[in-house]
Amino acid sequence: MFGFLQADGHLAQGVGQKGKLSVEINARDIELLRQFQKLTPYYSSIHERTRSTNFAETHTSAVWSLCSFEARTLLDDLGLPHGRKSKTISPPRGEFAQRDYLRGVIDADGSVGYTGKGFPFISLTTASTAIGTHLCQYAQEFTGVARNLKRNARDGIYNVLYMMEAAQKLAAHLYYPGCLSLERKRAAAGSLADWARPAGMRAAHTARRWNEHEDLILLELNSPKAAADELGRTVQSCSLRLWRLRTGRVPVPDKR
């Protein structure tokens, strides 16, 4: 929910304690807003509106509004700033459920499905360096596939894309059964499991998993370059793994 609000919500501040959190999405996805309303222990409202846009003569959207000052203060403290926020948002402070957070961000600003050639994909479009970096680090650790974060020269936006088996694995992990998400994206993520690599297509990359023995060597050497030479891995992979061990994102193995 918080990931979705960071990407697709708007927190406005008025005079004194006045202000409002609002989220406007396509009316077909109104059920997600109803779920947000149920999860929120403050009064909020949902209404629909129909208007003309650049893309359609008539477009019906659903808007969720929350005015509670206490609720807005809590969201601001967690990292949902007032006003324009696309470049400044970052993952929540403190501990949080990473895959649920990333699913919310992708629900709002990402895509899941098949390319025009019939290949499975999952992607995120974001202006935030912090969120783009977090997705790349999380997905690399989980799928073994690395992505170099680079802004689009045209509009300064990051486009992070995973395809084939990496997309299947990441989508199944993020959109697990019964999760809170947009129903259509959950269905699209589920459909990716039906794809199989065509005969004759080059074999997919197989991720090399870290084990406890390698973790201990990495911690003992305390140097990504030295560990890369010792373990036969890349410096980037060792650097990322060492960061995850130091920050508690993966458990430190028992030295016994």
trRosetta pair geometry for C-beta under 8 A, 3 or more apart (Angstrom, degrees):
i j d omega theta_ij theta_ji phi_ij phi_ji
1 4 5.9 -58 -153 36 29 111
1 5 6.4 27 152 -18 65 108
1 36 5.7 141 -138 -114 114 89
1 39 6.1 -134 -75 91 161 155
1 104 6.2 -101 -13 -111 10 142
1 180 6.7 -23 -52 124 85 146
2 5 5.6 -54 -145 37 34 112
2 6 6.3 39 155 -23 66 102
2 75 7.7 -174 -128 -131 93 86
2 78 6.4 -86 -146 138 136 145
2 80 7.4 -128 -160 -52 85 119
2 92 6.3 28 129 -63 149 127
2 96 7.7 -86 62 -150 144 140
2 101 6.5 -30 75 -120 100 87
2 104 6.5 102 65 93 47 167
3 6 5.8 -52 -149 32 30 112
3 7 6.6 15 158 -7 63 110
3 100 7.3 178 0 128 131 60
3 101 4.3 140 -59 -170 122 55
3 102 6.4 -134 -132 -57 158 11
3 103 6.8 115 71 66 152 51
3 104 2.7 128 71 77 104 113
3 105 4.2 -84 178 -38 109 74
3 107 7.6 101 104 32 108 102
3 108 7.3 -166 131 7 77 121
4 7 6.1 -68 -151 44 29 102
4 8 5.7 -32 175 33 70 112
4 9 7.2 82 122 -29 67 101
4 23 7.6 40 136 -136 101 145
4 32 7.6 -142 -163 163 165 130
4 36 7.9 -115 83 -84 137 128
4 104 3.9 -99 -33 -171 75 96
4 105 7.2 -133 -71 -65 41 31
4 107 5.5 -30 -97 77 105 120
4 108 4.8 148 -141 -47 63 118
5 8 7.0 -78 -118 60 20 71
5 9 3.7 -1 -160 -6 66 143
5 21 7.3 -6 -154 -172 120 126
5 23 6.6 -84 -114 -77 70 127
5 75 6.8 -86 134 -146 147 128
5 80 5.9 -26 124 -110 110 144
5 104 7.6 -16 8 166 63 132
6 9 6.8 12 -35 35 14 103
6 79 7.0 0 -104 111 124 94
6 80 5.5 -124 -94 -101 72 88
6 85 7.3 -121 -166 129 68 135
6 89 4.7 132 -177 -162 110 144
6 104 7.7 86 31 119 96 117
6 105 6.8 -27 72 -95 112 89
6 108 7.9 173 71 45 63 160
6 131 7.9 167 125 -84 135 140
7 89 7.5 -157 -74 89 52 165
7 104 7.2 168 15 134 119 79
7 105 5.1 132 -43 -137 137 62
7 107 8.0 146 63 71 142 71
7 108 3.5 139 95 93 126 142
7 109 4.5 -124 -169 -18 132 114
7 126 7.5 -77 -119 -108 107 102
8 23 5.8 62 117 -145 96 97
8 25 6.6 30 166 -74 143 103
8 108 3.8 -141 -28 -146 113 122
8 109 7.1 -167 -56 -46 88 83
9 21 6.0 -3 -179 -172 122 95
9 22 7.0 155 -159 81 73 37
9 23 4.7 -45 -102 -82 78 94
9 80 6.7 -8 82 -158 127 132
10 21 7.3 157 81 -155 47 50
10 22 5.3 -19 61 63 96 86
10 23 7.4 164 16 -81 72 45
11 19 7.1 24 177 165 73 122
11 20 7.8 -170 -147 96 44 40
11 21 5.2 -14 -102 -102 73 78
11 72 6.3 140 -151 -149 110 98
11 75 6.5 -170 -95 107 141 130
11 76 6.8 166 163 -76 159 88
11 80 5.5 116 -26 137 143 102
11 81 6.9 -178 59 111 128 29
11 82 4.9 -98 107 -106 99 56
11 83 7.5 -54 79 -6 75 36
11 85 7.8 53 32 -36 100 144
12 19 5.5 -175 98 -157 62 80
12 20 5.2 3 55 54 104 77
12 21 7.8 -177 22 -80 69 30
12 22 7.2 10 2 8 110 105
12 82 6.7 92 -127 -156 18 93
12 83 7.3 82 -110 -71 55 55
13 18 7.8 108 -176 92 47 62
13 19 4.5 -22 -117 -103 42 128
13 72 8.0 148 -93 161 79 140
13 82 4.5 -9 -18 -141 114 150
13 83 7.5 -52 15 -37 99 87
14 18 3.3 -51 78 103 124 104
14 19 4.9 -165 10 -70 81 57
14 20 7.7 44 -20 -7 113 81
15 18 5.4 25 57 35 60 122
17 69 4.3 -14 179 -105 110 145
18 67 8.0 -29 -153 -164 59 104
19 67 7.1 155 85 -149 51 66
19 69 7.1 99 42 -105 102 71
19 72 5.6 130 94 -169 125 171
19 82 7.5 -71 -147 -119 139 121
20 65 5.8 -20 -171 -160 118 96
20 66 6.9 142 -162 73 66 44
20 67 5.1 -30 -104 -98 79 75
20 72 7.8 -105 -117 -84 9 137
21 65 7.1 149 81 -156 57 45
21 66 4.3 -12 59 61 107 99
21 67 7.7 -154 23 -72 71 30
21 71 7.1 -95 5 117 136 111
21 72 5.8 -171 -37 -99 105 91
21 75 6.6 68 -88 36 143 166
21 80 8.0 31 -119 131 119 143
22 63 6.0 -10 -167 -171 104 101
22 64 6.9 159 -152 81 51 53
22 65 5.1 -8 -102 -102 85 74
22 66 7.7 -173 -72 24 43 66
23 33 6.5 -175 89 -108 119 105
23 36 7.4 20 42 76 152 172
23 63 7.0 160 80 -152 47 52
23 64 4.7 -1 53 51 98 101
24 61 5.1 35 -179 154 96 135
24 62 7.2 170 -148 83 55 41
24 63 4.6 -14 -98 -100 84 84
24 64 8.0 -164 -72 22 42 63
25 29 4.9 -61 130 74 127 124
25 30 7.6 179 81 -78 101 47
25 32 7.2 -11 65 64 159 123
25 33 6.9 -173 37 -48 117 114
25 61 6.5 165 86 -159 22 93
25 62 6.0 -20 65 59 74 88
26 29 5.2 78 70 10 83 102
26 59 7.9 -80 -120 -176 79 97
26 60 7.7 69 -163 88 61 64
26 61 6.1 -73 -109 -114 28 71
26 62 7.4 17 110 14 23 89
27 30 5.5 -1 -166 -43 53 112
27 48 5.5 46 -112 -131 119 116
27 60 4.2 -20 -10 119 143 98
27 61 5.7 -150 -45 -126 79 14
27 62 4.8 118 -111 -35 58 92
28 184 7.5 32 130 -31 117 137
29 32 5.3 -13 165 15 91 116
29 33 7.5 95 121 -14 78 92
29 62 7.1 -145 74 36 68 126
29 182 5.4 -30 -136 -133 120 104
29 183 7.6 -175 -126 26 72 86
29 184 7.2 -83 -91 12 95 113
30 33 5.5 -54 -161 36 52 113
30 34 6.4 54 144 -23 75 101
30 46 7.0 109 -162 174 101 136
30 48 7.3 -37 -94 -81 137 105
30 62 4.0 143 -100 -65 94 168
31 34 5.4 -51 -151 34 39 116
31 35 6.6 43 150 -21 67 100
31 183 6.4 26 68 -20 137 123
32 35 5.6 -51 -154 33 36 113
32 36 6.6 39 147 -20 65 101
32 107 7.7 165 -137 169 156 140
32 180 7.8 109 -139 177 84 83
32 181 7.5 -48 -110 149 117 21
32 182 5.5 -35 -60 -92 142 63
32 183 7.6 -146 -54 -14 93 78
33 36 5.4 -47 -149 34 38 115
33 37 6.4 43 150 -23 65 102
33 46 5.3 127 130 -116 126 129
33 62 5.6 -153 15 127 153 125
33 64 4.2 -165 -156 -53 115 125
34 37 5.5 -48 -148 32 34 116
34 38 6.6 35 152 -19 63 103
34 46 6.7 -47 -78 -26 67 168
35 38 5.7 -52 -150 35 34 111
35 39 6.4 29 153 -17 65 109
35 180 6.0 173 149 -143 145 105
36 39 5.8 -63 -149 39 31 109
36 40 6.2 25 157 -22 67 114
36 44 7.9 -66 118 95 94 159
36 64 6.1 42 81 -171 133 169
37 40 6.0 -63 -145 34 27 109
37 44 5.3 -142 -124 78 86 118
37 46 6.2 -77 -58 -35 144 118
37 64 6.5 -140 -62 -139 97 121
40 44 5.8 31 90 -4 142 136
40 66 6.6 -86 169 -108 159 140
40 71 6.9 42 -166 -133 111 141
42 66 6.2 79 96 -157 120 108
42 68 4.0 -74 -171 -16 143 157
42 70 7.0 -176 -95 71 136 101
42 71 4.5 -93 4 -51 164 137
43 66 7.9 154 95 -135 49 70
43 67 7.7 -23 88 45 93 90
43 68 6.8 133 46 -54 72 108
44 64 6.2 25 159 -179 124 89
44 65 6.2 176 -163 87 81 48
44 66 4.2 -30 -106 -90 113 82
44 67 7.8 161 -107 8 65 66
44 68 7.9 -70 -66 -7 83 105
45 64 7.5 170 88 -151 41 50
45 65 5.3 -11 60 57 86 98
46 62 6.2 4 -174 -179 102 102
46 63 6.9 164 -151 82 54 47
46 64 5.1 -19 -98 -98 84 71
46 65 7.7 174 -82 17 36 72
47 62 7.5 173 91 -152 28 61
47 63 5.7 -17 63 58 74 95
47 65 7.7 -4 15 3 97 114
48 60 5.9 11 -179 -177 113 99
48 61 6.9 168 -151 86 66 38
48 62 5.3 -35 -96 -98 77 66
48 63 7.4 159 -98 13 25 78
49 60 7.2 175 89 -146 32 59
49 61 6.0 -16 60 59 79 84
49 63 6.5 15 5 -7 110 121
50 58 5.7 4 -178 -169 108 95
50 59 6.9 165 -150 79 61 36
50 60 4.6 -24 -94 -93 85 79
50 61 7.9 160 -88 16 38 64
51 58 7.6 160 87 -143 15 53
51 59 6.2 -30 68 59 63 85
51 61 7.8 -28 26 12 97 106
52 56 7.5 -143 -149 101 53 59
52 57 5.6 -31 -126 -169 96 42
52 58 6.4 -40 -88 -83 64 43
52 59 7.1 112 -127 13 19 90
53 56 5.5 32 53 46 99 72
53 59 4.7 -1 2 7 120 144
55 59 7.1 61 74 -70 92 139
56 59 4.5 114 72 -63 122 97
66 71 5.7 -81 156 105 124 147
66 72 7.3 168 114 -63 99 86
67 72 7.7 -31 -177 -36 27 124
68 71 3.8 71 83 11 115 110
68 72 6.4 173 91 -11 60 84
69 72 5.8 -58 -145 40 31 109
69 73 6.2 34 155 -23 65 107
70 73 5.8 -55 -148 34 28 112
70 74 6.5 30 153 -20 62 106
71 74 5.7 -55 -152 34 31 113
71 75 6.5 28 153 -16 65 106
72 75 5.8 -53 -147 38 34 110
72 76 6.3 36 153 -21 65 106
73 76 5.7 -54 -148 36 31 113
73 77 6.4 32 153 -20 64 106
74 77 5.8 -55 -150 35 29 112
74 78 6.5 27 153 -18 63 108
75 78 5.7 -57 -149 36 33 112
75 80 4.3 -35 160 47 96 130
76 79 8.0 122 -179 -10 27 9
76 80 6.0 -84 -86 70 38 74
76 81 6.8 73 -137 -109 78 34
76 82 6.9 -1 -109 -39 116 85
78 92 5.3 -28 -178 -132 91 102
78 93 6.7 -153 -150 30 45 88
79 89 6.6 101 152 -150 98 71
79 90 6.1 -98 -166 63 136 73
79 91 7.5 31 104 114 170 22
79 92 5.4 -161 23 -113 133 51
79 93 6.1 151 -45 -15 116 87
80 85 7.3 8 -165 -149 54 166
80 89 7.3 15 -113 -118 49 108
81 85 4.8 163 61 -108 101 113
81 88 5.9 -7 14 100 151 129
81 89 7.0 -138 14 -80 100 73
82 85 7.9 157 79 -62 15 114
85 88 5.4 -90 -155 56 59 98
85 89 5.1 62 156 -46 103 100
86 89 7.1 -44 -144 8 16 107
86 126 7.5 -174 -174 -167 85 64
86 127 4.0 46 143 49 105 132
86 128 6.6 -138 162 -46 51 84
87 127 4.7 -67 -78 131 70 109
87 128 5.9 162 -146 -89 28 57
87 129 7.6 30 -164 -6 76 82
88 128 7.1 -67 46 -111 15 98
89 128 5.0 -67 66 -92 80 148
89 130 7.2 -142 108 62 49 119
89 131 6.3 16 103 -37 94 125
90 128 6.5 -170 -78 -177 55 128
90 130 3.4 -26 -117 114 95 159
90 131 6.4 -150 -124 -48 41 74
90 134 7.8 127 -165 -28 71 133
91 96 7.1 -166 175 53 97 138
91 98 7.8 -5 -145 -121 136 81
91 101 6.5 71 -138 145 91 151
91 130 6.5 -136 2 148 76 108
91 131 6.7 142 -48 -98 73 67
91 134 5.0 125 -41 -95 128 164
92 96 4.6 90 62 -41 128 153
92 101 6.8 -125 2 -118 109 144
96 100 8.0 -122 159 65 88 100
96 101 5.6 57 135 -49 124 138
97 100 4.1 26 110 27 119 117
97 101 6.2 155 86 -21 64 88
98 101 5.7 -59 -146 37 29 112
98 102 6.2 22 161 -14 67 109
98 134 7.9 -146 -149 171 105 111
98 138 5.9 -172 161 -119 130 138
98 249 8.0 51 -44 -145 152 105
99 102 5.8 -53 -142 41 33 108
99 103 6.2 40 154 -25 64 104
99 138 7.7 171 -82 176 66 137
99 173 6.1 -109 -136 143 138 91
99 174 5.4 -153 -173 -111 95 61
99 176 8.0 53 131 -10 138 113
100 103 5.6 -49 -147 32 31 114
100 104 6.7 35 152 -20 61 102
100 179 7.1 -158 -113 -155 86 114
100 180 7.4 46 -153 50 106 99
101 104 5.9 -57 -159 31 31 112
101 105 6.7 28 149 -16 65 104
102 105 5.5 -51 -148 36 38 112
102 106 6.2 33 154 -14 69 106
102 134 7.4 -152 -88 121 106 107
102 135 6.0 132 -136 -103 120 86
102 138 6.3 -139 -61 83 155 161
102 174 6.1 -94 96 -121 103 120
103 106 5.8 -58 -145 43 31 107
103 107 6.1 42 152 -28 65 104
103 174 4.5 159 -83 178 96 100
103 175 6.4 142 -130 -72 124 64
103 179 6.6 -47 151 153 170 141
103 181 5.7 -73 159 -95 121 116
104 107 5.5 -46 -145 29 30 117
104 108 6.6 20 158 -11 62 107
104 181 7.8 -132 -83 -107 53 74
105 108 6.1 -66 -155 41 29 104
105 109 6.1 -38 172 40 68 104
105 110 6.8 68 119 -20 69 115
105 124 6.6 23 127 -135 104 130
105 126 7.3 -2 176 -80 117 134
105 131 6.1 -175 -147 -167 154 130
105 135 7.5 -125 91 -70 142 120
106 109 6.9 -82 -121 65 25 63
106 110 3.3 -35 -153 33 69 148
106 111 8.0 -108 -174 13 88 24
106 112 7.1 67 155 -45 120 106
106 122 6.9 4 -158 179 144 103
106 124 5.4 -83 -101 -88 80 99
106 174 6.8 25 38 163 147 157
106 185 7.5 161 122 178 94 148
107 110 7.0 16 -13 44 17 98
107 181 5.5 -156 -88 -152 132 81
107 182 4.8 151 -152 -5 106 106
107 185 5.7 -170 -117 48 74 160
109 124 6.1 54 105 -159 93 77
109 125 5.5 -124 166 67 94 73
109 126 5.7 87 127 -78 147 80
110 122 6.9 23 165 179 126 76
110 123 5.7 178 -157 93 86 51
110 124 4.2 -39 -94 -97 108 64
110 125 6.8 164 -96 13 49 67
111 121 7.4 17 104 106 99 102
111 122 7.3 -174 92 -147 55 42
111 123 5.0 3 51 54 91 97
111 125 7.9 40 -8 -10 97 102
112 121 7.5 -164 -140 97 39 58
112 122 4.9 6 -109 -112 80 84
112 123 7.9 -172 -71 23 46 62
112 171 5.8 122 -144 -121 121 121
112 175 7.5 64 -139 -28 170 146
112 185 5.1 96 36 -157 126 86
112 188 4.5 132 105 107 99 120
112 189 5.0 -27 169 -69 150 78
112 192 7.4 -86 178 -41 97 127
113 120 7.6 -145 131 -140 24 59
113 121 6.8 -10 69 58 53 81
113 188 4.7 -51 -82 -168 77 127
113 191 7.7 15 -130 71 59 123
113 192 7.8 -150 -131 -70 17 97
114 118 5.5 -10 179 -142 125 36
114 119 6.5 142 -157 65 74 28
114 120 5.9 -44 -98 -91 69 47
114 121 7.1 120 -125 16 22 84
114 191 7.8 -75 -34 114 106 118
114 192 7.7 174 -67 -100 80 76
114 195 7.6 156 -103 -72 109 134
115 118 6.8 -48 69 22 73 18
115 119 4.7 1 30 52 115 85
115 120 7.9 -89 -3 -23 82 5
115 121 5.6 70 -46 -10 93 129
115 163 7.4 1 -27 -126 129 118
118 195 7.7 161 157 -121 83 117
119 163 5.6 23 141 -169 121 112
119 164 6.1 -36 -170 -71 109 67
119 195 7.4 98 -145 -160 40 153
120 163 6.7 142 87 -160 58 58
120 164 6.5 118 59 -100 88 15
120 167 4.5 -176 123 96 94 129
120 168 5.5 67 98 -62 156 80
120 171 7.4 -104 171 4 121 147
120 192 4.1 94 -140 -142 137 101
120 195 4.9 -151 -30 18 117 157
121 161 6.2 -19 -165 -165 117 94
121 162 6.6 153 -155 84 64 51
121 163 4.7 -22 -99 -102 87 75
121 167 4.9 -105 -123 -111 25 156
122 161 7.9 155 83 -152 41 50
122 162 5.2 -10 59 61 84 102
122 167 4.7 156 4 -146 87 88
122 170 5.5 -141 56 92 145 117
122 171 4.9 -180 -58 -68 140 98
122 174 7.7 148 -171 31 158 141
122 189 7.3 42 -93 -109 123 91
122 192 7.7 -34 -47 -73 102 161
123 159 6.6 -2 -176 -175 121 79
123 160 6.2 163 -156 87 67 56
123 161 4.4 -11 -105 -104 108 70
123 162 7.0 -177 -78 23 58 63
124 131 7.8 -126 153 136 142 106
124 132 7.2 -176 103 -108 121 70
124 135 5.7 -110 32 -128 154 175
124 158 7.7 5 106 108 89 99
124 159 7.7 171 86 -151 48 39
124 160 4.7 -1 55 55 92 106
125 157 5.8 15 -172 162 91 128
125 158 7.1 165 -151 85 43 58
125 159 5.5 -6 -103 -104 79 72
125 160 7.9 -167 -74 24 34 70
126 131 5.1 -101 166 88 161 122
126 132 5.3 -167 74 -61 120 91
126 157 7.0 156 80 -165 22 85
126 158 5.3 -19 67 60 74 104
126 160 7.5 -6 23 5 102 109
127 156 6.8 41 -133 117 95 92
127 157 5.5 -61 -83 -113 72 73
127 158 7.1 160 -101 12 21 85
128 131 4.0 56 93 18 124 107
128 132 6.2 168 91 -11 64 86
128 158 7.8 -78 60 25 44 127
129 132 5.8 -60 -144 42 29 111
129 133 6.0 30 158 -20 66 111
129 149 7.1 107 -145 147 73 144
129 158 7.4 130 -98 -37 49 140
130 133 5.9 -58 -148 38 24 111
130 134 6.3 25 155 -21 62 108
131 134 5.6 -51 -144 34 33 113
131 135 6.5 33 157 -18 65 103
132 135 6.0 -55 -151 35 30 109
132 136 6.5 28 154 -17 64 108
132 149 5.0 116 135 -135 119 128
132 158 4.2 -1 -105 106 150 166
132 160 5.8 169 -147 -41 86 128
133 136 5.8 -57 -149 37 31 111
133 137 6.2 27 157 -16 67 109
133 149 5.9 -58 -81 -33 66 163
134 137 5.9 -57 -146 39 29 109
134 138 6.1 25 158 -16 65 111
135 138 5.9 -59 -142 41 28 108
135 139 5.8 21 163 -14 67 114
135 160 5.6 121 101 106 134 167
136 139 6.1 -59 -138 42 23 105
136 140 6.1 25 161 -21 62 110
136 146 7.4 46 -177 -161 98 56
136 147 4.7 -122 -127 65 104 102
136 149 5.7 -107 -32 -54 155 104
136 160 6.3 -126 -68 -132 88 135
137 140 6.0 -55 -145 34 25 110
137 141 6.5 22 158 -16 61 107
137 240 6.2 -172 -139 -147 88 114
137 243 7.9 -70 -150 91 134 134
137 244 7.9 170 171 -70 111 105
138 141 6.1 -61 -155 36 28 108
138 142 6.3 11 155 -8 65 115
139 142 5.8 -65 -143 45 31 104
139 143 5.5 -13 174 18 73 115
139 145 6.7 -44 140 69 100 91
139 147 7.1 20 80 5 129 119
139 160 8.0 153 17 163 154 127
139 162 6.3 -134 -172 -66 144 143
139 166 7.5 64 175 179 109 108
139 170 5.6 4 -131 -109 101 133
140 143 6.8 -68 -119 56 20 80
140 144 6.8 38 -170 -135 55 9
140 145 6.3 -121 -111 75 61 42
140 146 5.0 42 -116 -95 122 60
140 147 7.1 -139 -63 13 102 75
140 240 6.4 -41 100 171 134 167
141 240 6.9 -149 -69 145 93 121
141 241 7.7 138 -112 -92 98 68
141 244 6.4 108 -103 -78 144 158
141 249 7.9 -89 -109 129 176 124
141 250 7.5 -152 -165 -54 138 125
142 169 7.1 176 137 134 98 112
142 170 6.6 108 100 -100 128 78
142 173 6.2 -147 178 77 144 178
143 162 7.0 87 56 -147 173 139
143 166 4.5 79 177 -140 145 86
143 169 5.2 140 -108 86 98 132
143 170 5.7 -39 -55 -57 133 97
143 207 6.1 -164 157 -65 38 143
144 166 7.8 -125 60 -105 73 103
144 205 6.8 -157 109 129 114 110
144 206 7.5 -6 95 141 161 31
144 207 2.4 -174 -21 -118 152 104
144 208 6.5 123 -132 25 132 52
144 209 7.9 -77 -74 -68 120 53
145 162 6.4 118 90 -128 146 102
145 166 4.3 -6 -6 -114 154 145
145 205 6.5 118 -90 80 90 140
145 207 7.3 -79 -33 -81 65 106
146 236 6.7 51 -124 124 153 139
146 237 7.9 -99 -66 -75 128 81
147 160 5.7 85 142 -145 159 91
147 161 7.7 155 -122 51 136 51
147 162 7.5 -87 -57 -72 133 82
149 158 5.8 -15 -160 -134 90 131
149 160 7.1 -23 -107 -84 80 106
150 158 7.2 135 71 -121 29 81
151 156 4.9 -12 -179 -154 130 49
151 157 6.6 119 -154 51 77 16
151 158 5.9 -62 -99 -69 55 68
152 155 5.5 10 91 48 118 73
152 156 6.5 -60 65 -1 74 8
152 157 4.8 -4 26 58 118 72
152 158 7.2 -167 -14 -83 83 19
152 159 6.0 59 -56 -9 115 107
162 166 4.5 -116 -172 118 106 110
162 167 4.6 159 116 -77 89 71
162 170 5.5 49 96 21 160 149
163 166 6.5 44 60 56 36 102
163 167 5.1 -6 -133 -26 18 125
164 167 6.1 116 47 18 28 100
164 168 7.2 -54 140 -5 38 101
164 197 6.9 39 -156 -90 108 101
164 204 5.9 -174 143 -113 132 116
165 168 5.3 -51 -146 35 38 115
165 169 6.1 35 157 -18 69 106
165 197 7.3 -27 -50 -52 102 116
165 204 4.5 57 6 -163 137 159
165 205 7.7 -162 60 52 123 68
166 169 5.9 -57 -147 38 29 108
166 170 6.1 21 159 -13 65 112
166 205 7.7 13 -51 59 110 109
167 170 6.0 -58 -139 42 27 105
167 171 5.8 26 163 -18 65 113
167 192 6.2 -124 124 -158 97 146
168 171 6.2 -61 -143 39 21 108
168 172 6.3 17 161 -16 61 111
168 192 4.9 -167 -108 139 69 112
168 193 6.2 114 -155 -92 105 49
168 195 6.6 -137 -80 59 123 108
169 172 6.1 -59 -147 37 25 107
169 173 6.3 23 156 -18 62 111
170 173 5.7 -59 -148 37 30 111
170 174 6.2 19 160 -11 68 110
171 174 6.1 -59 -140 42 28 102
171 175 5.7 -16 175 24 68 113
171 189 4.0 -166 177 -148 106 92
171 192 5.0 71 71 36 153 152
172 175 6.9 -67 -121 61 19 80
172 176 7.3 60 165 -87 55 63
172 189 6.9 169 -72 162 40 100
172 190 8.0 91 -103 -105 72 46
172 192 7.3 -127 -48 76 85 113
172 193 6.3 82 -81 -73 119 106
173 176 7.0 -15 -171 -57 25 95
174 179 7.9 -173 148 114 52 174
174 189 7.0 -115 76 -140 95 152
175 179 6.0 -145 -150 48 45 139
175 181 6.0 -61 -122 21 90 174
175 185 7.0 -145 -98 127 139 84
175 186 4.9 175 -163 -126 121 66
175 189 3.6 90 45 92 154 161
175 190 6.9 -110 118 -47 126 72
176 179 5.1 100 60 -39 71 119
179 186 6.9 180 65 -112 96 123
181 185 5.9 -106 157 77 113 107
181 186 4.7 127 88 -59 125 107
182 185 4.3 64 76 15 106 108
182 186 6.7 -179 85 -12 51 85
183 186 5.7 -57 -147 36 31 112
183 187 6.3 31 155 -19 66 106
184 187 5.7 -51 -148 36 32 112
184 188 6.3 34 151 -21 64 105
185 188 5.3 -48 -143 37 37 114
185 189 6.2 41 154 -22 66 102
186 189 5.7 -51 -148 35 30 112
186 190 6.5 32 152 -19 62 106
187 190 5.7 -54 -150 35 32 113
187 191 6.5 35 152 -25 64 104
188 191 5.7 -53 -151 29 33 114
188 192 7.4 47 149 -34 60 92
189 192 6.0 -41 -165 7 38 116
190 193 6.4 -40 -177 10 48 112
191 194 5.8 -38 -175 13 58 117
192 195 6.0 -40 -170 10 54 114
197 201 5.2 -131 176 70 95 127
197 203 7.9 85 137 -128 162 39
197 204 6.2 -136 -70 -37 152 109
198 201 4.7 90 66 -18 83 119
203 206 8.0 -22 148 -31 110 98
208 233 7.5 -154 92 -106 140 102
210 214 5.3 -127 -157 81 77 129
210 215 6.0 84 161 -58 117 90
210 241 5.8 142 -85 -130 154 138
210 250 7.9 50 76 161 140 164
211 214 5.3 93 56 12 70 102
211 215 7.1 -129 102 -7 36 92
212 215 5.4 -54 -147 35 35 116
212 216 6.4 36 155 -22 67 103
212 253 3.8 129 -150 -120 95 148
212 254 7.7 -10 -162 39 136 65
213 216 5.9 -55 -153 33 30 111
213 217 6.7 28 151 -16 63 105
214 217 5.7 -53 -149 37 35 111
214 218 6.2 38 152 -21 67 106
214 231 5.6 77 -139 -127 104 135
214 233 8.0 80 -163 -23 133 139
215 218 5.6 -56 -149 36 30 113
215 219 6.3 27 156 -16 66 107
215 241 7.3 -128 -107 163 76 120
215 245 6.3 153 -157 -95 103 138
215 250 7.9 -130 -116 116 136 125
215 252 7.2 179 156 -147 129 51
215 253 4.9 124 84 -3 131 121
216 219 5.9 -55 -146 39 30 108
216 220 6.2 30 155 -21 65 109
216 253 5.6 -76 -56 72 92 128
216 255 6.5 129 -127 -113 119 69
217 220 5.7 -57 -145 37 29 111
217 221 6.2 19 161 -10 66 110
217 227 6.3 134 123 -131 93 94
217 230 6.0 -150 165 119 131 138
217 231 6.4 147 96 -67 140 109
218 221 6.3 -60 -143 42 25 102
218 222 7.9 97 156 -69 51 30
218 227 4.6 51 -114 -132 71 150
218 231 7.3 -9 -67 -33 90 147
218 238 6.1 -167 -126 -152 115 92
218 241 6.1 -53 -166 107 169 119
218 242 5.6 -143 163 -81 117 89
218 245 7.1 143 102 1 123 157
219 222 6.7 19 -177 -69 34 72
219 242 7.5 158 -84 -126 56 84
219 245 6.3 -117 -78 140 104 154
219 252 7.1 76 -82 -146 154 103
221 226 4.5 -155 179 100 129 121
221 227 4.8 168 71 -66 143 85
221 230 6.6 -166 -60 8 156 150
222 242 7.6 115 -139 -144 44 134
223 226 3.8 56 85 19 120 110
223 227 6.1 166 83 -13 61 86
224 227 5.8 -62 -142 42 26 110
224 228 6.1 34 157 -29 64 105
224 235 4.9 83 138 -164 108 73
224 236 7.8 68 178 -63 137 12
224 238 3.9 147 -147 102 75 108
224 239 3.9 4 -104 -67 155 74
224 242 6.0 -115 -74 3 88 140
225 228 5.7 -50 -148 28 29 114
225 229 6.9 26 155 -14 61 102
225 235 5.4 4 -91 -117 61 115
225 238 7.6 -170 -42 77 21 144
226 229 6.0 -56 -156 36 33 109
226 230 6.3 26 151 -15 67 112
227 230 5.5 -59 -143 42 34 110
227 231 5.6 4 168 3 72 117
227 233 7.2 -21 129 54 87 112
227 238 4.4 155 89 -148 119 141
227 242 7.5 158 21 -58 160 120
228 231 6.5 -66 -128 50 20 91
228 232 7.8 173 177 -2 51 1
228 233 5.3 -106 -128 79 65 69
228 234 6.0 -25 -134 159 121 14
228 235 4.6 -53 -47 -76 157 58
228 237 7.5 120 -104 57 96 91
228 238 4.9 -118 -61 -8 82 142
231 238 7.0 144 46 -87 132 115
233 237 4.7 -103 167 79 115 131
233 238 5.5 132 95 -50 121 93
234 237 4.5 96 59 4 87 102
234 238 7.0 -157 92 -2 47 85
235 238 5.8 -58 -149 41 33 109
235 239 6.0 36 153 -24 67 108
236 239 5.7 -54 -145 35 28 113
236 240 6.4 26 157 -17 63 107
237 240 6.0 -57 -149 37 28 109
237 241 6.3 25 156 -16 64 110
238 241 5.8 -57 -143 40 30 109
238 242 6.1 32 158 -21 66 108
239 242 5.9 -55 -146 35 27 110
239 243 6.5 29 154 -20 61 106
240 243 5.7 -55 -152 34 31 113
240 244 6.5 29 153 -18 65 106
241 244 5.7 -55 -150 36 33 111
241 245 6.4 33 153 -19 66 105
241 250 7.6 -36 -154 36 71 147
242 245 5.7 -53 -148 36 32 111
242 246 6.2 28 156 -17 66 109
243 246 5.9 -59 -145 39 28 109
243 247 6.1 8 163 -3 66 115
243 249 7.9 12 120 25 73 128
244 247 6.2 -66 -138 47 25 98
244 249 4.2 -84 -153 68 80 113
244 250 4.6 43 141 6 114 104
245 248 8.0 39 178 -64 26 25
245 249 7.8 -67 -48 49 21 77
245 250 5.9 -42 -82 67 58 98
245 252 5.7 91 -164 -93 93 81
248 251 8.0 21 -156 -95 60 40
248 252 8.0 -54 -106 -25 58 95
